[in-house]
Amino acid sequence: MISDSFVSADHFHLELVRTLTDDQSQGINLRLVNEEGVAIMTFALPVDIVRALTVSEDECLLAMSLRGSITVYGGDYQPRRLLEIDLDELIEQNLAPEMLEDEPNLKAQLQELRRKLMESLALVERTLAGLAKPET
């Protein structure tokens, strides 16, 4: 396994798993796993993604800029940007109707997303309010 679960929702999580292909080269599968550890779906990742993920064994770094851009960096010595996406674009992509068709407990999941976003927005508001206070 390349990494622990990196995304989870309710009792499901995603994980990356190293595999050997028929020609004995290395591949990576993305698996959707339930709470019992059973893979519900497995996706073989395209070669270019596999290459980007296997170039090094270094950990990836996930960062968010203050303007709401999420960036994934890979590599230790000279970090390289693997992915950059704005938070609103990420949310829009994942809330597309075709992405929601088979989601269990859709309403509960969306309510939880709203709660987390509201908490995050409240933190931004508190930070902005703190900036407005005169320094003593």
N, C-alpha and C positions, 0 to 999 in steps of 0.2 A: 504494500500500500504506500502511495506517495505521501498522503497526508491524512490526518484525521478528517472527520466530517467537517465540511467547510460551509455548508448551508443546511439549515434545518427548519422545518415548519411542522408544528404539532408533533406527531410521532414519526415523521419521515425525515430522512437526511440524505444528502448527496455525498458520495465519496469517489475518489479517484483510485483506480486499481491498476497496477502494472500487469500486463499480459504478454504472452509470446504469440506471435502470429504464425500462420502456417509455414512461412519461410524462416521461422525462428528469429525474426527481428522483433524488437520491442514495440509494444503498443500500449495504449492506455484506454481503459474503459471508464465511463462515467456511469455510476450505478445509483439508482433511487432505491433506498433500503428502508424497510419498515422497522418498527420498534423491536421486533424479534430478530433482526439482523438478516432477514430474507430479502434478497434483491427482487424488487417488483419489476423494474425495467433496467436494461443495460444498453448503453450507447457506446459504440466504438467511435472514438474521436478521430477526426480527419488527420491526415499525416502532418500537415503544417502545425496544427495545435499540439500534436504529440511531440514534434520536434522542438517546439518552444518550451514545452514542459519538461523535456528530458535533456536539454542542453546541459543542465547542471543539477546537482542534488541540493543546491542552496534553497533555503526557505524563501517564500515569496513575502513581500511586504504589501499590505493594503493600506492606503492612505486616502484621506479626504481633505481637499482644500477647503478653506473657509468660504469659498464661493460655491461649494457643492459639487465639485468634480471629484469622482472616485478614480484612483489610479492604482493599478497593480504593478509592482516592481519585482523583478527577479534578479538574482545574482547578489553576491556579497561585495566583491572587490569593486566592480563598476556596475552599480545597479542600472538595469535597463527597463524601460517602460514596456510592459507586456500588453497593457490595456488601459484605456482611459475612457470614462463615460460620465456624463452629468447625472446627478442623483435623480432629477425629474425624468430623464430619458430612460434610466434603468427601471424606474417605477412604471413608466408608460409601457415599456416593452413587456414587463411581467404582468401587467393588468390587461393586456390585449385579450379580447373575448376568446380567441382560439386557445390561449394559454390557460383559461379558466374552466373550460368545458368539463373536464374530468376531475376537478379538485374536490376532495371530500370536505365537508363542513365549510363551504366557501364563505358563507356569511360570517361565521365565527372567525375565520382566518382574516377576512378583510377588517373586521372590527378590531382584531388584535393589531393589525398593521396600522390602523387609524390611531389606536392608543399609543403605539410606539412613536409614530410620527408626531403626535400631539406632545408627548413628553420631550421629544427632541426639539420641537419648536419652542416649548416653554424654556428649555435650556438656552436656546439662542436668544430668546427675549430677555432672560435674566442676564446673560452676558452683555447684551446691548445696554440694558439698564445700568449695569456696573460701569460701562464705559462712559455713560453720561454723568456719573457722579464726579464732582470735583475732587482732585487729589488733595490730601491734607498734609 
